[in-house]
Amino acid sequence: MKTFNVPVIYRSPLISAVKNRRKQQDKMKKDFTPTLLDLGSLQIYLARHFGFCYGVENAIEISFRTIEENPGKRIFLLSEMIHNPQVNADLQQKGVHFLQDTYGKQLVPFESLTPDDIVIIPAFGTTLEIERQLNTLGIPTEKYNTTCPFVEKVWNRSEQIAQKGYTIVIHGKPKHEETRATFSHAASNAPSVIVNDMQEAIALAAYITGEKEPETFYTAFAGRYSAGFDITRDLQRIGVVNQTTQLASDTQAIADFLKNTIATHYGLTDNNIGERFADTRDTLCYATNDNQTAVTGMLQTPADLAIVVGGYNSSNSTHLVELCEEKLPAYFINSPDKLVSDKDILHYNFHEKQEQLTTGYLPAQRPVRILLTSGASCPDALVEGVIRRLASFYQAEALLDSLTTALL
């Protein structure tokens, strides 16, 4: 796989050494057990896969190279590059301005842009409408486009099944940049609708079977269906694609449920289900899948708590927290300084969408066993920072340095 020129500030000698050793030992990526960092009274279990993925490293490389190659020019990001506060802050510190916030709210009017300005398309991609608007202003959107190749794969797959007459059902968070972009691309080729979760998939299925009155669809799914969507016509043949950072198991469950609904309603079997349901399993992102599978493997290890490092608006990081909190106390932090002390941790409760302070998060018994992972947009340097902060609570810094030297 291609390697990228990512700023050294995001790298970690310790994490790189761990990842390289695991890669050598398990080239086929079949072993999802965590890596133990044994620091005596502190035992940290690192997930088999975590941190920057291909799409994120690609976006970071293009963004920083663009800054270096265009001194004196005004450079804008359409919205957050990725969902990591450190990376976005670093880009802003280098003079990059955001045109929109993460929900699409305008921060800088498009009308103020000139053909001499540079606009970077973030890793999530963007809508066709925004592309056309920027092109009209004389700004080429393809030149500084960091859209993740795996997001583009979803768009391409949507187009392929659209050409065969299928309606596109998108499993994604309706307000997420990637989902908005995927919806725009899908809707340009076929009737399209967004479902946020299984509950909404069940509601959609009731329109397929006729259990719900057709006219109620337009209120229930307001703002999430394409122009001209005909509920009596456009759910007869469907295919499911996803926001790439969703839980892979959730997407598959939704696809299987809708497939079974179609099969039962039309009396189809596995031999002829393709007449009305498109196979789209290949739209699941490898990195999202690997990271989630690694957490599932990590959770087989007995531990006292889990820590997930990532941006609070990072969808893939949030799903890792979801998986962890099913088994044990899980704390979602975006930087090492959220480990306030060995007593207090300031962490994000994504259910209530706010930070909260928890006292007594570290148990008294020894050794303390912590499961640790991070989202796909989280720099390895932050993960090492968390490890070093934890090590300092147990006077284990020297042990950690020795362990790092031994791995290098």
FENZIJO-V290185 format. One line per field, one symbol per residue. ss: DSSP state (2 for helix, 1 for strand, 0 for the rest). A space follows every 50 residues. Layout:
ss = ???
//
This chain:
ss = 00000002220022222222222220000000001111100111110000 00022222222222222220000011100000002222222220001101 00000100022200000111100000022222222200000000100022 22222222222200001111100000222222222220000111100222 22222222000002222222000010000000000001111100000222 22222222222222220000002220110022200222222222222200 00001111100000222222222220000111100222000001111110 00011111100000000111111100000222222222222220002222 22222220
//
